[in-house]
Amino acid sequence: MAKLEAEEYKTFEEIKQIDSNGIEYWFARDLQKVLEYAKWENFSKVIDRAMLACKNSGINVNDHFPDVRKTIKMPKTAEKDIIDYKLTRYACYLIVQNGDPRKEIIALGQTYFAIQTRRQELADTFNQLDENNKRLVVRGNIKQWNQLLAEAAYNAGVITDEEFGIFQNSGYMGLYGGLTVADIHRRKKLKEKEKILDFMGSTELIANLFRISQTEEKLKLEQTSTAMEANEIHYKIAEKIRTAMIDMGTTLPENLPTPDKSIHIIEREEIKKLRYSKTPLMLDE
């Protein structure tokens, strides 16, 4: 595996460009190929999500995703103009963070580009965001932590889909006073395919992020080896968070209001705003 990683890291280095000022950058079209996206249309959606994450970090999108217009050769001597992006290392980092987690190359890219700590940047600006963008930020972090939790649970003996369902329910039951995923889904009056995490406000999402991150850490520390032990750890971690909320007198998660809009709708709206507000910066190549 180490040899594979070295080879893949070399690939990221090979497509790196250096401008006349010694500043490194990557072209999005080159990165698309390395990250194994066959269609630009699909990869451009990942770029949109990365731009939104950049905006929510309080960082100027144009500084990291400048537009570049290129001319490519077509059959029979014809030419065609296409849009590309001249990406900074931070922009590439955000792209791999928002890429398809099932791709091994995405995981390698996350390691390669993780030279900046995005979480600290988000923390610095989080309180300045409106509620919708707070939800987007925390939901994005939960997606990443859920991947880590799933891996830790698997290593702890949670193997089958049925076992993982029980494991997930254990955490929710501890945090929500015995309510299962199905119970919470009904309580929020969601449709069959709607996910409860997509209909949580920022406060409820933060409580769940803490549950997920602390359980992942505990599973690794305890070197858990059975699904039953993993379930117990997940329940107890979540129950302690609930107890702390009771002690502090804060609203329990099941009593927090359910937002009208899902995360997916907010994401589409914010990306649309970003597209319209983004100042074009066309560089001839």
C-alpha positions as CSV (number, residue, x, y, z in Angstrom):
1,M,0.0,0.0,0.0
2,A,2.9,2.4,0.9
3,K,4.3,1.9,-2.6
4,L,0.9,2.6,-4.2
5,E,0.5,5.8,-2.1
6,A,4.0,7.0,-3.2
7,E,3.1,6.4,-6.8
8,E,-0.2,8.2,-6.5
9,Y,1.4,11.2,-4.7
10,K,3.9,11.3,-7.5
11,T,0.9,11.7,-9.9
12,F,-0.4,14.7,-8.0
13,E,3.1,16.2,-8.2
14,E,3.4,15.5,-11.9
15,I,0.4,17.6,-12.7
16,K,1.5,20.5,-10.5
17,Q,2.3,23.7,-12.2
18,I,4.6,26.6,-11.1
19,D,3.9,30.1,-12.2
20,S,6.5,32.9,-12.9
21,N,6.4,33.9,-9.2
22,G,7.1,30.4,-8.0
23,I,3.5,29.8,-6.9
24,E,2.2,26.3,-7.3
25,Y,-1.2,25.5,-8.8
26,W,-3.1,22.7,-10.5
27,F,-5.5,22.8,-13.5
28,A,-8.9,21.4,-12.7
29,R,-9.0,19.4,-16.0
30,D,-5.7,17.7,-15.0
31,L,-7.0,17.0,-11.5
32,Q,-10.3,15.6,-12.9
33,K,-8.3,12.8,-14.7
34,V,-6.2,11.9,-11.7
35,L,-9.3,11.7,-9.5
36,E,-10.9,9.4,-12.0
37,Y,-13.9,11.5,-13.0
38,A,-14.8,10.5,-16.6
39,K,-17.1,13.5,-17.2
40,W,-16.4,17.2,-16.6
41,E,-20.1,17.7,-15.8
42,N,-19.8,15.4,-12.8
43,F,-16.5,16.9,-11.6
44,S,-17.7,20.4,-12.0
45,K,-20.4,19.6,-9.3
46,V,-17.6,18.7,-6.9
47,I,-15.9,22.0,-7.7
48,D,-19.1,23.8,-6.9
49,R,-19.3,22.2,-3.5
50,A,-15.6,23.0,-2.9
51,M,-16.2,26.7,-3.8
52,L,-19.1,26.8,-1.4
53,A,-16.9,25.3,1.4
54,C,-14.3,28.0,0.6
55,K,-16.9,30.7,0.9
56,N,-18.1,29.4,4.2
57,S,-14.5,29.4,5.4
58,G,-14.5,33.2,5.0
59,I,-12.0,33.0,2.2
60,N,-12.3,34.7,-1.2
61,V,-13.3,32.1,-3.8
62,N,-11.6,34.0,-6.7
63,D,-8.3,33.8,-4.9
64,H,-8.4,30.0,-5.0
65,F,-10.6,29.1,-8.0
66,P,-9.8,31.6,-10.8
67,D,-11.5,30.9,-14.1
68,V,-9.2,30.0,-17.0
69,R,-10.4,29.9,-20.6
70,K,-8.6,27.4,-22.9
71,T,-8.8,26.6,-26.5
72,I,-8.6,23.0,-27.5
73,K,-8.2,21.3,-30.9
74,M,-11.2,19.6,-32.4
75,P,-11.5,17.2,-35.4
76,K,-10.9,18.7,-38.8
77,T,-8.8,21.6,-37.5
78,A,-11.8,23.1,-35.6
79,E,-11.2,24.7,-32.2
80,K,-13.4,24.9,-29.0
81,D,-13.2,27.2,-26.0
82,I,-13.6,25.4,-22.6
83,I,-13.6,26.5,-19.0
84,D,-10.9,25.4,-16.6
85,Y,-9.8,26.5,-13.2
86,K,-6.3,27.4,-11.9
87,L,-6.5,25.8,-8.5
88,T,-4.4,26.5,-5.4
89,R,-3.4,23.7,-3.1
90,Y,-6.2,24.7,-0.7
91,A,-8.7,24.6,-3.6
92,C,-7.5,21.1,-4.4
93,Y,-7.9,20.1,-0.8
94,L,-11.5,21.3,-0.7
95,I,-12.2,19.4,-3.9
96,V,-10.9,16.1,-2.6
97,Q,-12.8,16.7,0.7
98,N,-16.0,16.9,-1.4
99,G,-15.2,14.1,-3.8
100,D,-16.6,10.6,-4.0
101,P,-15.4,8.9,-0.8
102,R,-15.7,5.5,-2.4
103,K,-12.7,6.2,-4.6
104,E,-9.3,5.2,-3.1
105,I,-7.6,8.0,-5.0
106,I,-9.9,10.5,-3.2
107,A,-8.6,9.3,0.2
108,L,-5.0,9.6,-1.0
109,G,-5.8,13.0,-2.4
110,Q,-7.2,14.1,1.0
111,T,-3.9,13.1,2.6
112,Y,-1.8,14.8,-0.1
113,F,-3.6,18.1,0.0
114,A,-4.3,18.3,3.8
115,I,-1.6,20.9,4.5
116,Q,-4.1,23.3,6.0
117,T,-6.4,22.7,8.9
118,R,-9.8,23.5,7.5
119,R,-11.6,22.9,10.8
120,Q,-9.7,25.7,12.5
121,E,-10.5,28.1,9.7
122,L,-14.2,27.1,10.0
123,A,-14.1,27.6,13.8
124,D,-12.7,31.1,13.3
125,T,-15.6,32.2,11.2
126,F,-18.4,29.9,12.2
127,N,-20.2,32.3,14.5
128,Q,-20.4,34.9,11.7
129,L,-22.4,32.5,9.4
130,D,-26.1,32.5,9.2
131,E,-28.1,29.4,10.3
132,N,-28.2,27.8,6.8
133,N,-24.5,28.1,6.3
134,K,-23.8,26.8,9.8
135,R,-25.9,23.7,8.9
136,L,-23.9,23.3,5.7
137,V,-20.6,23.5,7.5
138,V,-21.5,21.0,10.3
139,R,-23.2,18.6,7.9
140,G,-20.1,18.5,5.8
141,N,-18.0,17.7,8.8
142,I,-20.4,15.0,9.8
143,K,-20.0,13.3,6.4
144,Q,-16.3,13.1,6.9
145,W,-16.5,11.9,10.5
146,N,-19.1,9.3,9.6
147,Q,-16.7,7.8,7.2
148,L,-14.1,7.6,9.9
149,L,-16.7,6.2,12.3
150,A,-17.8,3.5,9.8
151,E,-14.2,2.4,9.4
152,A,-13.6,2.3,13.2
153,A,-16.8,0.4,13.7
154,Y,-15.8,-2.1,11.0
155,N,-12.4,-2.7,12.6
156,A,-14.3,-3.2,15.9
157,G,-16.4,-6.0,14.5
158,V,-19.4,-4.2,13.1
159,I,-19.4,-6.0,9.7
160,T,-22.8,-6.6,8.2
161,D,-25.4,-4.0,7.2
162,E,-27.7,-5.3,9.9
163,E,-25.0,-4.9,12.5
164,F,-24.2,-1.4,11.4
165,G,-27.9,-0.5,11.6
166,I,-27.9,-1.7,15.2
167,F,-24.7,0.2,15.9
168,Q,-26.1,3.5,14.5
169,N,-29.4,3.0,16.5
170,S,-27.3,2.6,19.6
171,G,-25.8,6.0,19.3
172,Y,-29.1,7.7,18.5
173,M,-30.9,6.0,21.3
174,G,-28.2,7.2,23.8
175,L,-28.4,10.8,22.6
176,Y,-32.2,10.9,22.0
177,G,-33.4,9.2,25.2
178,G,-34.2,5.8,23.6
179,L,-35.5,7.0,20.2
180,T,-34.2,5.0,17.2
181,V,-33.5,6.3,13.8
182,A,-37.0,5.3,12.7
183,D,-38.5,7.1,15.7
184,I,-36.6,10.3,15.0
185,H,-37.6,10.1,11.3
186,R,-41.3,9.8,12.3
187,R,-41.0,12.6,14.9
188,K,-39.6,14.9,12.2
189,K,-42.4,13.9,9.9
190,L,-40.0,13.2,7.0
191,K,-40.6,11.3,3.8
192,E,-39.4,7.8,3.3
193,K,-36.1,8.6,1.6
194,E,-35.3,11.8,3.5
195,K,-32.3,11.6,5.9
196,I,-32.7,12.9,9.5
197,L,-29.2,14.5,9.4
198,D,-30.4,16.6,6.5
199,F,-33.2,18.0,8.6
200,M,-31.4,19.1,11.7
201,G,-30.5,22.6,12.7
202,S,-26.9,23.5,13.5
203,T,-27.3,22.9,17.3
204,E,-28.7,19.4,16.8
205,L,-26.0,18.7,14.1
206,I,-23.3,19.8,16.5
207,A,-24.5,17.4,19.2
208,N,-24.4,14.6,16.7
209,L,-21.0,15.5,15.4
210,F,-19.7,15.3,19.0
211,R,-21.3,11.9,19.4
212,I,-19.8,10.6,16.2
213,S,-16.3,12.0,16.7
214,Q,-16.0,10.9,20.3
215,T,-17.3,7.4,19.5
216,E,-14.8,7.0,16.7
217,E,-12.0,8.0,19.1
218,K,-13.2,5.7,21.8
219,L,-13.4,2.7,19.5
220,K,-9.8,3.1,18.5
221,L,-8.6,3.7,22.1
222,E,-10.4,0.7,23.5
223,Q,-9.4,-1.6,20.5
224,T,-12.9,-3.0,20.5
225,S,-13.3,-6.4,18.9
226,T,-17.0,-7.2,18.9
227,A,-20.1,-5.6,17.5
228,M,-21.8,-5.8,21.0
229,E,-18.9,-3.9,22.6
230,A,-19.0,-1.3,19.9
231,N,-22.8,-0.8,20.3
232,E,-22.3,-0.3,24.1
233,I,-19.6,2.3,23.6
234,H,-21.7,4.2,21.1
235,Y,-24.7,4.2,23.4
236,K,-22.7,5.3,26.5
237,I,-20.8,8.1,24.7
238,A,-24.1,9.5,23.4
239,E,-25.9,9.0,26.7
240,K,-23.1,11.0,28.5
241,I,-23.5,13.8,25.9
242,R,-27.3,13.8,26.7
243,T,-26.6,13.9,30.4
244,A,-24.3,16.9,30.0
245,M,-27.0,18.7,28.0
246,I,-29.5,18.0,30.8
247,D,-27.0,19.3,33.4
248,M,-26.5,22.5,31.4
249,G,-30.2,23.0,31.0
250,T,-30.0,23.1,27.2
251,T,-32.7,21.8,24.9
252,L,-32.5,18.1,24.3
253,P,-32.0,17.1,20.6
254,E,-35.5,15.5,20.1
255,N,-37.1,18.8,21.2
256,L,-35.1,21.0,18.9
257,P,-37.1,22.4,15.9
258,T,-36.9,20.6,12.5
259,P,-35.9,23.0,9.7
260,D,-38.2,23.4,6.8
261,K,-35.5,23.1,4.2
262,S,-33.2,20.1,3.7
263,I,-29.4,20.5,3.5
264,H,-29.6,19.5,-0.2
265,I,-31.9,22.4,-1.0
266,I,-29.8,24.9,0.9
267,E,-26.7,23.7,-0.8
268,R,-28.3,24.2,-4.3
269,E,-29.4,27.7,-3.3
270,E,-26.0,28.7,-1.9
271,I,-24.2,27.4,-5.0
272,K,-26.6,29.3,-7.2
273,K,-25.9,32.5,-5.2
274,L,-22.2,31.8,-5.5
275,R,-22.3,31.4,-9.2
276,Y,-24.2,34.7,-9.7
277,S,-22.0,36.7,-7.2
278,K,-18.6,35.3,-8.4
279,T,-16.6,37.9,-10.3
280,P,-15.3,36.4,-13.5
281,L,-11.6,36.3,-13.8
282,M,-10.7,35.0,-17.3
283,L,-7.1,34.3,-17.9
284,D,-6.0,33.6,-21.5
285,E,-4.0,30.4,-21.9
